Amino acid sequence: MTYKTLTSAFLSVGMVALAACSTGTTKTAETTAQPVSLLASGAFTNAHAELQPLYLSAISAPVKAEFGSSLASVSTSVPARLQRGESADVVLISKSTLNDLVKKGHVQAGTQVDLVRSSIGLAVRAGSPIPSIKTVDEFKQVLLNAKSIAYSASLSGVYYEKELLKRLGLQADILPKSKKVIGEKVGQVVARGEAEVGIQQVSELVSIAGISLAGKIPESVQQYTVMSAGISTKVTNPSGAKELLDFYKNSPEAHKIYIRNGLEPAGK
């Protein structure tokens, strides 16, 4: 069953429930279906939460997800967990990292599907004036004026630390007052007032309470991260994994949820 038969899926779930009642059992489609395990980038956390109610009807199985960084150097990251022998049916992460996982034998070659691309944004604490960052000059001035800046320990943070500040000619001025955030989202640090400005992927900022999103950083210095998914070499539910990839790639409902959560469907 795919995303194209949502209506039929709802009917099927209802028929299973009625059958269970007539036989005196209490099992439902959700409790009897083999789950699909997902190991995904933290940038997909909010989208997954919204997609959760659709999974059972779309692919006839619940999806059990865990999240981590795309960077192998982080001990809790997706690559590090796979390297330690953890298993999953589907791996959803940055395209470059996924391709590397294929080379290392953790993801099946030829199963990769590009899903979304994620942009970098800037946020301030709620109640603070929301700065304009439409131009590079405005963006540079915000960074110079900020007393403290928080950035992530994942891909957007590596870009900020190693490339962005150099391109802006501000590395010497800005890096000393910048704080790398490990183990939580940048927006949470900004919301607590521990940093005046936060820079992270938009998809990881949009749902954080206590902050205001100023917007994407200017296009000329923007870095997009393409997120892709593939089937693990340790897959235990291959049919469910294939249906999940089809749903992620082709479902109009999924695409709407991506956009609401600061992600752009691939190819759009």
Buried (B, 14 or more C-beta within 10 A) or exposed (E): BBBBBBEEBEEBBEEBBEEBEEEEEEEEBBEEBEBBBBBBBBBBBBBBEBBEEBBBBBBBBBBEBEBBBBBBEBEEBBBBBBEEEBBBBBBBBBBEBBBBBBEEEBBBEEBBBBBBBBBBBBBBBEEBEBBEBBEBEEBBBBBEEBEBBBBBBBBBBBBBBEEBBEEBEBBEEBBEBBBEBEEEBBBBBBBEEBBBBBBBBBBBBBBBEBBBBBBBBBEEBEBBBBBBBBBBBBBBBBBBBBBBBBBBBBBEBBBEBBBBBBBBBBEE
